[in-house]
Amino acid sequence: MLFLKHIGRLLKEFGEFAWHNKAWWIIPIVLVLLLLAALLVVGQSAAPFIYTLF
């Protein structure tokens, strides 16, 4: 739970940085990196179950 709190703070800081410095290009980069990280986590946990199907 504490880990999610830190991730939330980090995302909030990225948002504040982008807003303050008008660096809007950083938001899509952060979103893509978060999606790739989520895909890696889901892919690693699903791999053993896929192998048993074949």
C-alpha distance matrix in Angstrom:
0.0 3.8 5.4 5.3 6.5 9.0 10.1 10.8 12.8 14.6 15.7 16.8 18.8 20.4 21.4 22.9 24.7 26.1 27.3 28.8 30.6 31.3 30.0 29.3 29.7 26.3 24.4 25.7 25.1 21.4 21.2 23.2 21.2 17.9 20.0 21.4 18.1 17.0 20.5 20.3 17.2 18.8 22.1 21.2 19.8 22.8 25.6 26.3 26.8 29.1 31.3 32.0 33.4 36.2
3.8 0.0 3.8 5.4 5.0 6.4 8.8 9.9 10.8 12.5 14.5 15.4 16.8 18.7 20.1 21.2 22.7 24.6 25.8 26.9 28.7 29.8 28.5 28.3 28.7 25.2 23.7 25.4 24.6 20.8 21.2 23.4 21.0 18.2 20.8 22.0 18.6 18.2 21.8 21.3 18.6 20.8 23.9 22.8 21.9 25.1 27.6 28.5 29.4 31.5 33.5 34.5 36.1 38.6
5.4 3.8 0.0 3.8 5.4 5.2 6.3 8.7 10.0 10.7 12.5 14.3 15.5 16.7 18.6 20.1 21.2 22.8 24.5 25.8 27.1 28.1 26.4 26.1 26.1 22.5 21.2 22.6 21.4 17.8 18.3 20.1 17.5 14.8 17.5 18.4 14.9 14.9 18.5 17.8 15.3 17.8 20.7 19.7 19.2 22.5 24.7 25.9 27.0 28.9 30.8 32.1 33.7 36.0
5.3 5.4 3.8 0.0 3.8 5.4 5.0 6.1 8.6 9.7 10.5 12.2 14.2 15.3 16.4 18.3 19.8 21.1 22.4 24.1 25.7 26.3 24.7 24.0 24.3 21.0 19.1 20.5 19.9 16.1 16.1 18.3 16.3 13.1 15.6 17.2 14.2 13.5 17.3 17.4 15.0 16.9 20.1 19.8 19.2 22.0 24.6 26.1 26.7 28.4 30.7 32.0 33.2 35.6
6.5 5.0 5.4 3.8 0.0 3.8 5.5 5.1 6.3 8.7 10.0 10.6 12.4 14.4 15.4 16.5 18.4 20.1 21.0 22.4 24.3 25.2 24.1 23.8 24.6 21.2 19.4 21.5 21.0 17.2 17.6 20.3 18.4 15.5 18.3 20.1 17.2 16.9 20.7 20.9 18.6 20.6 23.8 23.5 22.9 25.8 28.4 29.9 30.5 32.2 34.5 35.8 36.9 39.4
9.0 6.4 5.2 5.4 3.8 0.0 3.8 5.4 5.1 6.2 8.7 9.8 10.6 12.4 14.3 15.2 16.4 18.4 19.9 20.9 22.4 23.7 22.3 22.3 22.8 19.2 18.1 20.2 19.2 15.5 16.6 19.1 16.7 14.4 17.7 18.9 16.0 16.5 20.2 20.0 18.2 20.7 23.6 23.1 23.1 26.1 28.3 30.0 31.0 32.5 34.6 36.2 37.5 39.6
10.1 8.8 6.3 5.0 5.5 3.8 0.0 3.8 5.4 5.0 6.2 8.5 9.8 10.6 12.4 14.2 15.3 16.6 18.4 19.9 21.1 21.9 20.2 19.8 20.0 16.5 15.0 16.8 15.9 12.1 13.0 15.4 13.2 10.7 13.9 15.4 12.7 13.2 16.9 17.0 15.5 17.9 20.7 20.7 20.9 23.6 25.8 27.9 28.8 29.9 32.2 34.0 35.0 37.1
10.8 9.9 8.7 6.1 5.1 5.4 3.8 0.0 3.8 5.4 5.2 6.1 8.6 9.9 10.6 12.3 14.2 15.4 16.4 18.2 20.0 20.5 19.4 18.8 19.7 16.4 14.5 16.7 16.6 12.8 13.2 16.3 14.9 12.1 15.1 17.3 15.2 15.1 18.8 19.5 18.1 19.9 23.0 23.3 23.3 25.7 28.2 30.3 30.8 32.0 34.5 36.1 36.9 39.1
12.8 10.8 10.0 8.6 6.3 5.1 5.4 3.8 0.0 3.8 5.5 5.0 6.2 8.7 9.8 10.4 12.2 14.2 15.2 16.2 18.1 19.3 18.4 18.5 19.6 16.3 15.0 17.8 17.4 13.8 15.1 18.1 16.5 14.4 17.8 19.7 17.5 18.0 21.7 22.1 20.9 23.1 25.9 26.0 26.2 28.8 31.1 33.3 34.0 35.2 37.5 39.3 40.2 42.3
14.6 12.5 10.7 9.7 8.7 6.2 5.0 5.4 3.8 0.0 3.8 5.4 5.1 6.3 8.7 9.9 10.5 12.4 14.2 15.3 16.4 17.6 16.1 16.4 17.0 13.4 12.6 15.3 14.3 10.8 12.7 15.4 13.5 12.0 15.7 17.1 15.1 16.3 19.7 20.0 19.2 21.7 24.2 24.4 25.1 27.7 29.6 32.0 33.0 33.8 36.0 38.1 39.0 40.8
15.7 14.5 12.5 10.5 10.0 8.7 6.2 5.2 5.5 3.8 0.0 3.8 5.4 5.0 6.2 8.6 9.8 10.6 12.3 14.2 15.4 15.8 14.3 13.8 14.6 11.3 9.7 12.3 12.1 8.6 9.8 13.0 11.9 10.2 13.5 15.6 14.2 15.0 18.3 19.2 18.7 20.7 23.2 24.0 24.7 26.8 29.0 31.6 32.2 32.8 35.3 37.4 37.9 39.8
16.8 15.4 14.3 12.2 10.6 9.8 8.5 6.1 5.0 5.4 3.8 0.0 3.8 5.4 5.1 6.2 8.6 9.9 10.5 12.1 14.2 14.8 14.2 14.0 15.7 12.8 11.2 14.4 14.8 11.6 12.7 16.2 15.5 13.8 16.9 19.2 18.0 18.5 21.8 22.9 22.3 24.1 26.8 27.6 28.0 30.2 32.5 35.0 35.5 36.2 38.8 40.8 41.3 43.3
18.8 16.8 15.5 14.2 12.4 10.6 9.8 8.6 6.2 5.1 5.4 3.8 0.0 3.8 5.3 5.0 6.0 8.5 9.7 10.3 11.9 13.5 12.7 13.5 15.0 11.8 11.4 14.9 14.6 11.7 13.9 17.0 15.8 15.0 18.4 20.1 18.9 20.1 23.3 24.0 23.6 25.9 28.2 28.8 29.6 31.9 33.9 36.5 37.4 38.0 40.3 42.5 43.1 44.9
20.4 18.7 16.7 15.3 14.4 12.4 10.6 9.9 8.7 6.3 5.0 5.4 3.8 0.0 3.8 5.5 5.1 6.1 8.6 9.9 10.6 11.4 9.9 10.3 11.3 8.1 7.8 11.3 10.9 8.4 10.8 13.7 12.9 12.6 15.9 17.5 16.9 18.3 21.2 22.0 22.2 24.3 26.4 27.3 28.4 30.5 32.3 35.1 36.0 36.2 38.6 41.0 41.4 43.0
21.4 20.1 18.6 16.4 15.4 14.3 12.4 10.6 9.8 8.7 6.2 5.1 5.3 3.8 0.0 3.8 5.4 5.1 6.1 8.6 10.0 10.0 9.4 9.1 11.2 8.8 7.4 11.1 12.0 9.8 11.2 14.6 14.6 14.0 16.7 19.0 18.7 19.5 22.4 23.8 23.9 25.5 27.8 29.1 30.0 31.7 33.8 36.7 37.2 37.4 40.0 42.2 42.4 44.2
22.9 21.2 20.1 18.3 16.5 15.2 14.2 12.3 10.4 9.9 8.6 6.2 5.0 5.5 3.8 0.0 3.8 5.5 5.0 6.0 8.4 9.5 9.9 10.7 13.2 11.2 10.6 14.4 15.1 13.1 14.9 18.2 18.0 17.4 20.3 22.5 22.0 23.0 25.9 27.1 27.1 28.9 31.3 32.3 33.2 35.1 37.1 39.9 40.6 40.9 43.4 45.7 46.0 47.7
24.7 22.7 21.2 19.8 18.4 16.4 15.3 14.2 12.2 10.5 9.8 8.6 6.0 5.1 5.4 3.8 0.0 3.8 5.5 5.2 6.0 7.9 7.5 9.4 11.3 9.1 9.9 13.7 13.6 12.2 14.8 17.5 17.1 17.3 20.3 21.9 21.6 23.2 25.9 26.7 27.2 29.3 31.2 32.2 33.5 35.4 37.1 40.1 41.0 41.1 43.4 45.9 46.3 47.8
26.1 24.6 22.8 21.1 20.1 18.4 16.6 15.4 14.2 12.4 10.6 9.9 8.5 6.1 5.1 5.5 3.8 0.0 3.8 5.6 5.4 5.3 4.6 5.6 8.1 6.7 7.2 10.9 11.5 10.9 13.0 15.6 16.0 16.5 19.0 20.8 21.1 22.5 24.8 26.1 26.9 28.6 30.4 31.8 33.2 34.7 36.5 39.6 40.3 40.1 42.6 45.1 45.2 46.6
27.3 25.8 24.5 22.4 21.0 19.9 18.4 16.4 15.2 14.2 12.3 10.5 9.7 8.6 6.1 5.0 5.5 3.8 0.0 3.8 5.7 5.1 6.9 7.4 10.8 10.2 9.9 13.4 14.8 14.0 15.5 18.5 19.1 19.2 21.5 23.7 24.0 25.0 27.5 29.0 29.5 31.1 33.1 34.6 35.7 37.2 39.2 42.2 42.7 42.6 45.3 47.6 47.6 49.2
28.8 26.9 25.8 24.1 22.4 20.9 19.9 18.2 16.2 15.3 14.2 12.1 10.3 9.9 8.6 6.0 5.2 5.6 3.8 0.0 3.8 5.6 7.9 9.9 12.9 12.1 12.8 16.4 17.1 16.4 18.4 21.2 21.4 21.7 24.4 26.3 26.3 27.6 30.2 31.4 31.9 33.7 35.7 36.9 38.1 39.9 41.7 44.7 45.4 45.4 47.9 50.4 50.5 52.0
30.6 28.7 27.1 25.7 24.3 22.4 21.1 20.0 18.1 16.4 15.4 14.2 11.9 10.6 10.0 8.4 6.0 5.4 5.7 3.8 0.0 3.8 5.3 8.4 10.8 10.5 12.1 15.4 15.7 15.7 18.1 20.3 20.6 21.5 24.1 25.5 25.9 27.6 29.8 30.9 31.8 33.8 35.4 36.6 38.2 39.8 41.4 44.5 45.4 45.1 47.5 50.1 50.3 51.6
31.3 29.8 28.1 26.3 25.2 23.7 21.9 20.5 19.3 17.6 15.8 14.8 13.5 11.4 10.0 9.5 7.9 5.3 5.1 5.6 3.8 0.0 3.8 5.6 8.6 9.4 10.6 13.4 14.5 15.0 16.8 19.0 19.9 20.9 22.9 24.7 25.5 26.9 28.9 30.3 31.4 33.0 34.6 36.2 37.7 39.1 40.7 44.0 44.6 44.1 46.6 49.3 49.2 50.4
30.0 28.5 26.4 24.7 24.1 22.3 20.2 19.4 18.4 16.1 14.3 14.2 12.7 9.9 9.4 9.9 7.5 4.6 6.9 7.9 5.3 3.8 0.0 3.8 5.4 6.0 8.0 10.6 11.1 12.0 14.1 15.9 16.7 18.0 20.1 21.5 22.4 24.2 25.9 27.2 28.6 30.3 31.6 33.1 34.9 36.2 37.6 40.9 41.7 41.1 43.5 46.3 46.3 47.3
29.3 28.3 26.1 24.0 23.8 22.3 19.8 18.8 18.5 16.4 13.8 14.0 13.5 10.3 9.1 10.7 9.4 5.6 7.4 9.9 8.4 5.6 3.8 0.0 3.8 5.4 5.8 8.0 9.6 10.7 11.9 13.8 15.3 16.4 18.0 19.8 21.1 22.4 24.0 25.7 27.1 28.3 29.7 31.7 33.2 34.2 35.8 39.2 39.7 39.0 41.6 44.3 44.0 45.2
29.7 28.7 26.1 24.3 24.6 22.8 20.0 19.7 19.6 17.0 14.6 15.7 15.0 11.3 11.2 13.2 11.3 8.1 10.8 12.9 10.8 8.6 5.4 3.8 0.0 3.8 5.6 6.2 7.0 9.2 10.7 11.6 13.2 15.0 16.3 17.5 19.2 20.9 22.1 23.6 25.4 26.7 27.7 29.6 31.5 32.5 33.7 37.2 37.9 37.0 39.3 42.2 42.0 42.8
26.3 25.2 22.5 21.0 21.2 19.2 16.5 16.4 16.3 13.4 11.3 12.8 11.8 8.1 8.8 11.2 9.1 6.7 10.2 12.1 10.5 9.4 6.0 5.4 3.8 0.0 3.8 5.7 5.2 6.2 8.7 10.1 10.7 12.4 14.4 15.5 16.6 18.5 20.1 21.3 22.8 24.5 25.7 27.2 29.1 30.4 31.7 35.0 35.9 35.3 37.5 40.4 40.4 41.4
24.4 23.7 21.2 19.1 19.4 18.1 15.0 14.5 15.0 12.6 9.7 11.2 11.4 7.8 7.4 10.6 9.9 7.2 9.9 12.8 12.1 10.6 8.0 5.8 5.6 3.8 0.0 3.8 5.4 5.3 6.2 8.7 10.0 10.7 12.4 14.4 15.4 16.6 18.4 20.1 21.3 22.6 24.2 26.0 27.5 28.6 30.3 33.6 34.1 33.6 36.1 38.8 38.6 39.9
25.7 25.4 22.6 20.5 21.5 20.2 16.8 16.7 17.8 15.3 12.3 14.4 14.9 11.3 11.1 14.4 13.7 10.9 13.4 16.4 15.4 13.4 10.6 8.0 6.2 5.7 3.8 0.0 3.8 5.5 5.0 6.1 8.5 9.8 10.5 12.2 14.1 15.2 16.3 18.3 20.0 20.9 22.1 24.3 25.9 26.6 28.1 31.6 32.1 31.2 33.7 36.5 36.1 37.2
25.1 24.6 21.4 19.9 21.0 19.2 15.9 16.6 17.4 14.3 12.1 14.8 14.6 10.9 12.0 15.1 13.6 11.5 14.8 17.1 15.7 14.5 11.1 9.6 7.0 5.2 5.4 3.8 0.0 3.8 5.4 5.2 6.2 8.7 10.0 10.6 12.3 14.3 15.3 16.6 18.5 20.1 20.9 22.7 24.7 25.7 26.8 30.3 31.2 30.3 32.6 35.5 35.4 36.3
21.4 20.8 17.8 16.1 17.2 15.5 12.1 12.8 13.8 10.8 8.6 11.6 11.7 8.4 9.8 13.1 12.2 10.9 14.0 16.4 15.7 15.0 12.0 10.7 9.2 6.2 5.3 5.5 3.8 0.0 3.8 5.5 5.1 6.2 8.6 9.9 10.5 12.3 14.2 15.4 16.6 18.4 19.7 21.2 22.9 24.3 25.8 29.0 29.9 29.5 31.8 34.5 34.7 35.9
21.2 21.2 18.3 16.1 17.6 16.6 13.0 13.2 15.1 12.7 9.8 12.7 13.9 10.8 11.2 14.9 14.8 13.0 15.5 18.4 18.1 16.8 14.1 11.9 10.7 8.7 6.2 5.0 5.4 3.8 0.0 3.8 5.4 5.1 6.2 8.6 9.9 10.6 12.3 14.3 15.4 16.5 18.1 20.1 21.4 22.4 24.1 27.5 27.9 27.4 30.0 32.6 32.4 33.8
23.2 23.4 20.1 18.3 20.3 19.1 15.4 16.3 18.1 15.4 13.0 16.2 17.0 13.7 14.6 18.2 17.5 15.6 18.5 21.2 20.3 19.0 15.9 13.8 11.6 10.1 8.7 6.1 5.2 5.5 3.8 0.0 3.8 5.4 5.1 6.2 8.6 9.8 10.4 12.3 14.3 15.3 16.1 18.3 20.2 20.8 22.1 25.7 26.2 25.3 27.8 30.6 30.4 31.4
21.2 21.0 17.5 16.3 18.4 16.7 13.2 14.9 16.5 13.5 11.9 15.5 15.8 12.9 14.6 18.0 17.1 16.0 19.1 21.4 20.6 19.9 16.7 15.3 13.2 10.7 10.0 8.5 6.2 5.1 5.4 3.8 0.0 3.8 5.4 5.1 6.2 8.6 9.8 10.6 12.4 14.3 15.1 16.6 18.7 19.9 21.0 24.4 25.4 24.9 27.0 29.8 30.1 31.2
17.9 18.2 14.8 13.1 15.5 14.4 10.7 12.1 14.4 12.0 10.2 13.8 15.0 12.6 14.0 17.4 17.3 16.5 19.2 21.7 21.5 20.9 18.0 16.4 15.0 12.4 10.7 9.8 8.7 6.2 5.1 5.4 3.8 0.0 3.8 5.4 5.1 6.2 8.6 9.9 10.7 12.3 14.0 15.5 16.9 18.3 20.0 23.2 23.9 23.8 26.2 28.7 29.0 30.5
20.0 20.8 17.5 15.6 18.3 17.7 13.9 15.1 17.8 15.7 13.5 16.9 18.4 15.9 16.7 20.3 20.3 19.0 21.5 24.4 24.1 22.9 20.1 18.0 16.3 14.4 12.4 10.5 10.0 8.6 6.2 5.1 5.4 3.8 0.0 3.8 5.4 5.1 6.1 8.6 9.9 10.5 11.9 14.2 15.6 16.3 18.0 21.4 21.7 21.2 23.9 26.4 26.3 27.7
21.4 22.0 18.4 17.2 20.1 18.9 15.4 17.3 19.7 17.1 15.6 19.2 20.1 17.5 19.0 22.5 21.9 20.8 23.7 26.3 25.5 24.7 21.5 19.8 17.5 15.5 14.4 12.2 10.6 9.9 8.6 6.2 5.1 5.4 3.8 0.0 3.8 5.4 5.0 6.2 8.7 9.9 10.2 12.2 14.4 15.2 16.2 19.7 20.6 19.8 22.0 24.9 25.1 26.1
18.1 18.6 14.9 14.2 17.2 16.0 12.7 15.2 17.5 15.1 14.2 18.0 18.9 16.9 18.7 22.0 21.6 21.1 24.0 26.3 25.9 25.5 22.4 21.1 19.2 16.6 15.4 14.1 12.3 10.5 9.9 8.6 6.2 5.1 5.4 3.8 0.0 3.8 5.4 5.1 6.3 8.7 9.8 10.8 12.6 14.4 15.6 18.7 19.8 19.8 21.8 24.5 25.1 26.4
17.0 18.2 14.9 13.5 16.9 16.5 13.2 15.1 18.0 16.3 15.0 18.5 20.1 18.3 19.5 23.0 23.2 22.5 25.0 27.6 27.6 26.9 24.2 22.4 20.9 18.5 16.6 15.2 14.3 12.3 10.6 9.8 8.6 6.2 5.1 5.4 3.8 0.0 3.8 5.4 5.1 6.1 8.4 10.0 10.9 12.3 14.3 17.3 17.8 17.9 20.5 22.7 23.1 24.9
20.5 21.8 18.5 17.3 20.7 20.2 16.9 18.8 21.7 19.7 18.3 21.8 23.3 21.2 22.4 25.9 25.9 24.8 27.5 30.2 29.8 28.9 25.9 24.0 22.1 20.1 18.4 16.3 15.3 14.2 12.3 10.4 9.8 8.6 6.1 5.0 5.4 3.8 0.0 3.8 5.5 5.2 5.8 8.5 10.0 10.4 11.9 15.3 15.8 15.3 17.8 20.4 20.5 21.9
20.3 21.3 17.8 17.4 20.9 20.0 17.0 19.5 22.1 20.0 19.2 22.9 24.0 22.0 23.8 27.1 26.7 26.1 29.0 31.4 30.9 30.3 27.2 25.7 23.6 21.3 20.1 18.3 16.6 15.4 14.3 12.3 10.6 9.9 8.6 6.2 5.1 5.4 3.8 0.0 3.8 5.5 5.0 6.1 8.6 9.9 10.6 13.8 15.2 14.9 16.8 19.6 20.3 21.5
17.2 18.6 15.3 15.0 18.6 18.2 15.5 18.1 20.9 19.2 18.7 22.3 23.6 22.2 23.9 27.1 27.2 26.9 29.5 31.9 31.8 31.4 28.6 27.1 25.4 22.8 21.3 20.0 18.5 16.6 15.4 14.3 12.4 10.7 9.9 8.7 6.3 5.1 5.5 3.8 0.0 3.8 5.5 5.4 6.4 8.8 10.4 12.9 14.1 14.8 16.8 19.0 20.1 21.7
18.8 20.8 17.8 16.9 20.6 20.7 17.9 19.9 23.1 21.7 20.7 24.1 25.9 24.3 25.5 28.9 29.3 28.6 31.1 33.7 33.8 33.0 30.3 28.3 26.7 24.5 22.6 20.9 20.1 18.4 16.5 15.3 14.3 12.3 10.5 9.9 8.7 6.1 5.2 5.5 3.8 0.0 3.8 5.5 5.3 6.2 8.7 11.4 11.7 12.1 14.8 16.7 17.3 19.3
22.1 23.9 20.7 20.1 23.8 23.6 20.7 23.0 25.9 24.2 23.2 26.8 28.2 26.4 27.8 31.3 31.2 30.4 33.1 35.7 35.4 34.6 31.6 29.7 27.7 25.7 24.2 22.1 20.9 19.7 18.1 16.1 15.1 14.0 11.9 10.2 9.8 8.4 5.8 5.0 5.5 3.8 0.0 3.8 5.5 5.2 6.1 9.6 10.4 10.0 12.2 14.8 15.4 16.7
21.2 22.8 19.7 19.8 23.5 23.1 20.7 23.3 26.0 24.4 24.0 27.6 28.8 27.3 29.1 32.3 32.2 31.8 34.6 36.9 36.6 36.2 33.1 31.7 29.6 27.2 26.0 24.3 22.7 21.2 20.1 18.3 16.6 15.5 14.2 12.2 10.8 10.0 8.5 6.1 5.4 5.5 3.8 0.0 3.8 5.6 5.5 8.1 10.1 10.6 11.9 14.3 15.8 17.1
19.8 21.9 19.2 19.2 22.9 23.1 20.9 23.3 26.2 25.1 24.7 28.0 29.6 28.4 30.0 33.2 33.5 33.2 35.7 38.1 38.2 37.7 34.9 33.2 31.5 29.1 27.5 25.9 24.7 22.9 21.4 20.2 18.7 16.9 15.6 14.4 12.6 10.9 10.0 8.6 6.4 5.3 5.5 3.8 0.0 3.8 5.8 7.1 8.2 9.8 11.6 13.1 14.7 16.7
22.8 25.1 22.5 22.0 25.8 26.1 23.6 25.7 28.8 27.7 26.8 30.2 31.9 30.5 31.7 35.1 35.4 34.7 37.2 39.9 39.8 39.1 36.2 34.2 32.5 30.4 28.6 26.6 25.7 24.3 22.4 20.8 19.9 18.3 16.3 15.2 14.4 12.3 10.4 9.9 8.8 6.2 5.2 5.6 3.8 0.0 3.8 5.8 5.6 6.4 9.0 10.6 11.4 13.6
25.6 27.6 24.7 24.6 28.4 28.3 25.8 28.2 31.1 29.6 29.0 32.5 33.9 32.3 33.8 37.1 37.1 36.5 39.2 41.7 41.4 40.7 37.6 35.8 33.7 31.7 30.3 28.1 26.8 25.8 24.1 22.1 21.0 20.0 18.0 16.2 15.6 14.3 11.9 10.6 10.4 8.7 6.1 5.5 5.8 3.8 0.0 3.8 5.5 5.2 6.4 9.0 10.4 11.6
26.3 28.5 25.9 26.1 29.9 30.0 27.9 30.3 33.3 32.0 31.6 35.0 36.5 35.1 36.7 39.9 40.1 39.6 42.2 44.7 44.5 44.0 40.9 39.2 37.2 35.0 33.6 31.6 30.3 29.0 27.5 25.7 24.4 23.2 21.4 19.7 18.7 17.3 15.3 13.8 12.9 11.4 9.6 8.1 7.1 5.8 3.8 0.0 3.8 5.5 5.3 6.7 9.2 10.7
26.8 29.4 27.0 26.7 30.5 31.0 28.8 30.8 34.0 33.0 32.2 35.5 37.4 36.0 37.2 40.6 41.0 40.3 42.7 45.4 45.4 44.6 41.7 39.7 37.9 35.9 34.1 32.1 31.2 29.9 27.9 26.2 25.4 23.9 21.7 20.6 19.8 17.8 15.8 15.2 14.1 11.7 10.4 10.1 8.2 5.6 5.5 3.8 0.0 3.8 5.5 5.4 6.9 9.5
29.1 31.5 28.9 28.4 32.2 32.5 29.9 32.0 35.2 33.8 32.8 36.2 38.0 36.2 37.4 40.9 41.1 40.1 42.6 45.4 45.1 44.1 41.1 39.0 37.0 35.3 33.6 31.2 30.3 29.5 27.4 25.3 24.9 23.8 21.2 19.8 19.8 17.9 15.3 14.9 14.8 12.1 10.0 10.6 9.8 6.4 5.2 5.5 3.8 0.0 3.8 5.5 5.4 7.2
31.3 33.5 30.8 30.7 34.5 34.6 32.2 34.5 37.5 36.0 35.3 38.8 40.3 38.6 40.0 43.4 43.4 42.6 45.3 47.9 47.5 46.6 43.5 41.6 39.3 37.5 36.1 33.7 32.6 31.8 30.0 27.8 27.0 26.2 23.9 22.0 21.8 20.5 17.8 16.8 16.8 14.8 12.2 11.9 11.6 9.0 6.4 5.3 5.5 3.8 0.0 3.8 5.4 5.6
32.0 34.5 32.1 32.0 35.8 36.2 34.0 36.1 39.3 38.1 37.4 40.8 42.5 41.0 42.2 45.7 45.9 45.1 47.6 50.4 50.1 49.3 46.3 44.3 42.2 40.4 38.8 36.5 35.5 34.5 32.6 30.6 29.8 28.7 26.4 24.9 24.5 22.7 20.4 19.6 19.0 16.7 14.8 14.3 13.1 10.6 9.0 6.7 5.4 5.5 3.8 0.0 3.8 5.5
33.4 36.1 33.7 33.2 36.9 37.5 35.0 36.9 40.2 39.0 37.9 41.3 43.1 41.4 42.4 46.0 46.3 45.2 47.6 50.5 50.3 49.2 46.3 44.0 42.0 40.4 38.6 36.1 35.4 34.7 32.4 30.4 30.1 29.0 26.3 25.1 25.1 23.1 20.5 20.3 20.1 17.3 15.4 15.8 14.7 11.4 10.4 9.2 6.9 5.4 5.4 3.8 0.0 3.8
36.2 38.6 36.0 35.6 39.4 39.6 37.1 39.1 42.3 40.8 39.8 43.3 44.9 43.0 44.2 47.7 47.8 46.6 49.2 52.0 51.6 50.4 47.3 45.2 42.8 41.4 39.9 37.2 36.3 35.9 33.8 31.4 31.2 30.5 27.7 26.1 26.4 24.9 21.9 21.5 21.7 19.3 16.7 17.1 16.7 13.6 11.6 10.7 9.5 7.2 5.6 5.5 3.8 0.0
